[in-house]
Amino acid sequence: MSLESVRAFFAEKAPDIVVIESPISSATVALAAEAYGVEPGRIAKTLSLRIGERVVLIVASGTARMDNKKAKAYFGGKPKMLGVHEVAEITGHDVGGVCPFGLKAPLPVYCDVSLKAFDEVVPAAGSTHSAVRIAPSRMAELTAAEWVDVCEVSA
């Protein structure tokens, strides 16, 4: 269902973007980088967080780590990762395929500035074996994301 909802999202909003599938799992940043032949920083990972009563998605570079102090200051509360079952129930995507596209219900999406280091990034596309290649600015535009600075990039 999830891969189909992502395909439907792109068919409607950006028919020029093609969902690519890999025979090997891309469920982690390392696996995704290998599957799609890119450096880990280009993998756009989606973090599913609860902040108080709100659930938000933060899309960041694969080599970035959320900075809890920055996130707490920006969002006004301590972010907590959603549990595995909550992620699928809320986003419609299983862990390893979570992305800001084709969501079960609208959620606020934030793109971390760590993505701006790249002309093209590779976020998941609803399953552990699918992704898209997209410019960070286009991803933010298509998902009505707000740019934030809540991560630190590892060397």
C-alpha positions as CSV (number, residue, x, y, z in Angstrom):
1,M,0.0,0.0,0.0
2,S,2.7,2.4,1.0
3,L,4.7,2.2,-2.2
4,E,1.5,2.6,-4.2
5,S,0.6,5.8,-2.2
6,V,4.0,7.2,-3.0
7,R,3.6,6.4,-6.7
8,A,0.2,8.0,-6.7
9,F,1.7,11.1,-5.0
10,F,4.3,11.5,-7.7
11,A,1.8,10.7,-10.5
12,E,-0.3,13.6,-9.3
13,K,2.2,16.2,-8.2
14,A,5.5,15.4,-10.1
15,P,5.0,12.9,-12.9
16,D,8.6,13.5,-14.0
17,I,9.9,11.8,-10.9
18,V,10.2,8.0,-11.1
19,V,10.2,5.7,-8.1
20,I,13.2,3.4,-8.4
21,E,13.3,0.0,-6.9
22,S,16.2,-2.0,-5.6
23,P,16.5,-5.8,-5.3
24,I,18.5,-5.3,-2.1
25,S,17.1,-3.6,1.0
26,S,17.6,0.1,1.5
27,A,16.1,0.1,5.0
28,T,19.2,1.8,6.6
29,V,21.3,4.7,5.4
30,A,24.3,2.4,4.8
31,L,22.2,-0.1,2.8
32,A,20.4,2.6,0.9
33,A,23.8,4.2,-0.1
34,E,25.0,0.9,-1.4
35,A,21.7,0.0,-3.1
36,Y,21.5,3.4,-5.0
37,G,25.2,4.0,-5.5
38,V,25.5,7.2,-3.6
39,E,27.4,8.5,-0.6
40,P,25.6,8.1,2.8
41,G,25.1,11.9,3.1
42,R,22.9,11.9,0.0
43,I,20.4,9.5,1.6
44,A,17.6,11.7,2.9
45,K,16.4,9.9,6.0
46,T,13.0,10.7,7.5
47,L,12.7,10.9,11.3
48,S,9.2,10.4,12.7
49,L,8.9,12.4,16.0
50,R,6.4,13.2,18.6
51,I,6.8,16.6,20.3
52,G,4.2,16.9,23.0
53,E,0.9,16.1,21.2
54,R,2.2,16.8,17.7
55,V,3.8,14.3,15.3
56,V,6.3,15.8,12.8
57,L,8.6,14.4,10.1
58,I,12.1,15.7,9.8
59,V,14.0,14.9,6.6
60,A,17.8,15.1,7.0
61,S,21.0,14.0,5.4
62,G,21.9,10.4,6.1
63,T,25.1,11.4,8.0
64,A,23.3,14.0,10.1
65,R,22.2,13.4,13.7
66,M,19.4,15.3,15.3
67,D,20.6,17.8,17.9
68,N,18.2,17.5,20.8
69,K,18.9,21.0,22.1
70,K,18.4,22.6,18.7
71,A,15.2,20.6,18.1
72,K,13.8,21.3,21.5
73,A,14.5,25.0,21.1
74,Y,12.9,25.1,17.6
75,F,9.8,23.0,18.4
76,G,9.3,24.1,22.0
77,G,9.4,20.6,23.4
78,K,11.5,17.5,23.7
79,P,11.3,15.4,20.5
80,K,10.8,11.6,21.0
81,M,11.1,9.0,18.2
82,L,7.9,7.2,17.4
83,G,7.7,3.5,18.1
84,V,7.8,1.1,15.2
85,H,4.1,0.4,15.2
86,E,3.2,4.0,15.7
87,V,5.3,5.0,12.6
88,A,3.4,2.6,10.3
89,E,0.0,3.5,11.8
90,I,0.6,7.3,11.6
91,T,2.6,7.7,8.3
92,G,1.3,4.6,6.4
93,H,4.9,3.7,5.8
94,D,6.9,0.9,7.5
95,V,10.2,1.8,9.2
96,G,12.9,1.7,6.5
97,G,10.5,3.1,3.9
98,V,9.3,6.2,5.7
99,C,9.3,9.3,3.5
100,P,7.4,12.6,3.4
101,F,5.5,11.5,0.3
102,G,2.1,9.7,0.0
103,L,1.4,9.9,3.7
104,K,-1.7,8.2,5.3
105,A,-2.7,11.7,6.6
106,P,-1.1,15.1,6.3
107,L,1.8,15.7,8.7
108,P,4.1,18.7,9.1
109,V,7.3,18.1,7.2
110,Y,10.6,19.8,8.0
111,C,13.7,19.6,5.9
112,D,17.0,20.0,7.7
113,V,19.5,22.4,6.2
114,S,22.0,19.4,6.1
115,L,20.3,18.4,2.8
116,K,21.3,21.7,1.1
117,A,24.9,20.4,0.7
118,F,23.6,18.3,-2.1
119,D,22.1,19.0,-5.5
120,E,20.2,15.6,-5.4
121,V,19.2,13.4,-2.5
122,V,17.7,9.9,-2.3
123,P,14.8,9.6,0.1
124,A,12.9,6.3,0.6
125,A,9.7,5.9,-1.4
126,G,7.4,4.0,1.0
127,S,9.1,0.7,1.2
128,T,12.4,-0.8,2.2
129,H,13.3,-1.4,-1.5
130,S,12.3,1.9,-3.1
131,A,13.5,5.5,-3.4
132,V,13.5,8.5,-5.6
133,R,16.2,10.9,-6.8
134,I,15.2,14.5,-6.1
135,A,16.6,18.0,-5.5
136,P,16.2,18.9,-1.8
137,S,14.5,22.2,-2.8
138,R,12.0,20.3,-5.0
139,M,11.3,17.8,-2.1
140,A,10.6,20.7,0.2
141,E,8.4,22.3,-2.3
142,L,6.4,19.2,-3.1
143,T,5.8,18.4,0.6
144,A,5.3,22.0,1.7
145,A,8.2,21.5,4.1
146,E,9.8,24.2,6.2
147,W,13.6,24.4,6.3
148,V,15.0,24.0,9.8
149,D,18.5,23.7,11.4
150,V,18.0,20.9,14.0
151,C,20.8,18.5,13.1
152,E,24.6,18.2,13.3
153,V,26.5,16.6,10.4
154,S,29.0,14.0,11.3
155,A,32.4,14.2,9.7
